[in-house]
Amino acid sequence: HDEIEQKRRSHINQVGRTDEGQILEVLDVPHEPAEARGLGTALLRRGPKNVATDRPRKLVCYSYSISGVSYETAQDITSLESRAGEQRLVPGRSASIKYDPSNPGDSIVLTDDWSGLH
């Protein structure tokens, strides 16, 4: 999951256009147990629990408009928390949103080497 998300962020960062949006909220979302994801109980018996992956995922929810179409979405920023800076993740605060021009609903507010947080 993390590698796929990193590639998505990198792609949008390279091809994306920037527009202004707004932070709606920041959520800590607990992980689903393996059986809830359809992986079955066999995976649960494979050794000790990985505490690092059991911590909640951090999502930043934001909105933006492109060509009169409004979007509300969220980005998983768990691996980017240190770049985010809690003081900038404030609901109601404006942010630059980078989106894929061929698919404006696919967007980011933060990546490894770019931040739209003000």
C-alpha positions in Angstrom: 0.0 0.0 0.0 2.7 2.5 1.0 4.8 1.9 -2.2 1.7 2.4 -4.4 0.8 5.6 -2.6 4.3 6.9 -2.9 4.3 6.3 -6.7 0.9 8.0 -7.0 2.2 11.1 -5.0 5.3 11.2 -7.1 3.4 11.1 -10.4 1.0 13.9 -9.4 3.9 15.9 -8.1 5.6 15.6 -11.6 2.6 16.2 -13.8 0.3 18.1 -11.5 -1.2 21.6 -11.7 -1.7 23.6 -8.5 -4.8 25.3 -7.3 -6.0 26.6 -3.9 -8.1 24.5 -1.6 -8.9 24.2 2.1 -8.1 21.8 4.9 -11.4 20.3 6.2 -10.1 18.0 9.0 -7.3 15.7 10.1 -8.3 12.2 11.2 -6.5 9.3 12.9 -8.0 6.2 11.4 -7.3 2.8 13.1 -6.1 -0.1 10.9 -8.6 -2.8 10.0 -7.8 -6.3 11.4 -6.5 -8.6 8.7 -9.6 -10.7 8.7 -11.7 -7.6 8.0 -9.7 -7.0 4.9 -10.4 -10.6 3.7 -6.9 -11.9 4.4 -8.1 -14.6 6.7 -6.7 -15.8 10.0 -3.7 -17.6 8.5 -1.8 -14.3 8.2 -2.6 -13.4 11.8 -0.6 -16.4 13.0 2.6 -15.5 11.2 4.8 -14.4 14.1 4.7 -11.3 16.3 2.6 -8.3 15.8 4.1 -5.5 13.8 3.5 -2.5 16.1 4.6 0.0 13.5 1.8 -0.9 11.1 -0.8 -1.1 13.9 -0.7 2.6 14.7 -3.5 4.7 13.3 -3.3 6.1 9.8 -3.3 9.9 9.6 -5.6 11.3 6.9 -5.9 15.0 5.9 -9.3 15.8 4.4 -9.4 18.7 2.0 -11.6 20.4 -0.7 -10.8 22.2 -3.9 -12.6 23.3 -7.1 -11.4 22.8 -10.7 -13.3 24.2 -13.7 -16.4 24.7 -11.5 -16.3 21.1 -10.1 -15.9 20.8 -6.4 -13.9 17.9 -4.9 -13.6 16.7 -1.3 -11.0 14.0 -0.7 -8.5 12.7 1.8 -4.8 11.9 1.5 -3.1 9.3 3.8 -0.1 11.3 5.2 1.0 8.7 7.7 4.5 8.3 6.2 4.8 12.1 5.8 3.7 13.2 9.3 7.1 14.7 10.1 6.9 16.9 7.0 3.3 18.0 7.7 3.9 20.0 10.8 0.9 19.8 13.1 0.7 23.6 13.3 -0.1 23.7 9.5 -2.8 21.0 9.6 -5.6 23.2 10.8 -9.2 22.8 9.6 -10.3 25.9 7.7 -6.7 26.9 6.7 -6.1 27.3 3.0 -3.7 24.9 1.2 -2.3 24.5 -2.3 -3.6 21.3 -3.9 -1.7 19.6 -6.7 -3.9 17.6 -9.0 -3.5 15.4 -12.1 -4.9 17.5 -15.1 -6.0 14.3 -16.8 -7.9 13.2 -13.7 -8.6 16.3 -11.5 -10.1 14.1 -8.7 -6.7 12.6 -8.1 -4.7 15.1 -6.0 -2.2 15.6 -3.2 -1.6 18.2 -0.5 1.8 16.8 0.6 4.5 14.6 -0.8 8.1 13.8 -0.1 9.5 16.9 -1.7 6.5 19.3 -2.0 4.1 20.7 0.4 0.9 22.7 -0.2 0.5 23.4 3.5 0.8 27.1 4.3 
